Amino acid sequence: MADYLIRPAETRDLDAVAGIYNRIHDANERQTTTECIGWLRDVYPVRQTAQAALDREELYVLETAGAVLGAASLNRTQVITYAQGHWAHDAPEEQVFVLHTLVIAPEAAGRGYGRAFVAFYEDLARKNGCTELRMDTNERNLAARTLYHKLGYTEVDILPTVFNGISGVNLVLLEKYLGA
């Protein structure tokens, strides 16, 4: 049996999710190379990012031993930059499922929780009749890009954009087709 549970978030989880965001910002700010996530403290993600996803009933958390160690928003909402993407699969909007703001607490890195969250996302997509999976990451986030590649996602574009209030972002668009 897995040592974690992925479940819909509840209001009681907001402090934990915001705490993960802050610890990621801390780690990001300590980076001495360009290999970082590319998020900005007090801009994105912030507690309101999690609150908005919770209000839409789209926030999920990964919990182990009573501690929330991961979170993501899962829905059918494609960010505006996706319209410029050169997607390999021209799926109808109702068949597209999107992963947003996947975070794993830095102290839990390397335990397979990111991989587990993506597997959960794929399973939820199937259960909702979605065959096209889409996500994005900052071009600078090499760890995420490596993980997604290992999990079968294809980078279809890298587009300059202002993303969640952060200018100068080269947004990597990724997709995975689950089949008919």
Buried (B, 14 or more C-beta within 10 A) or exposed (E): EEEBEBEEBEEEBBEBBBEBBBBBBEBBEEEEEEEBBBBBBEEBBBBEBBBEBBEEEBBBBBBBEEEBBBBBBBBBBBBEBBEEBEBEBEBEEEBBBBBBBBBBBEEBEEBBBBEBBBEBBBEBBBEEEBBBBBBBBBBBBBEBBEBBEEBBBBBBBEBEBEBBEBEEBBBBBBBBBBEE
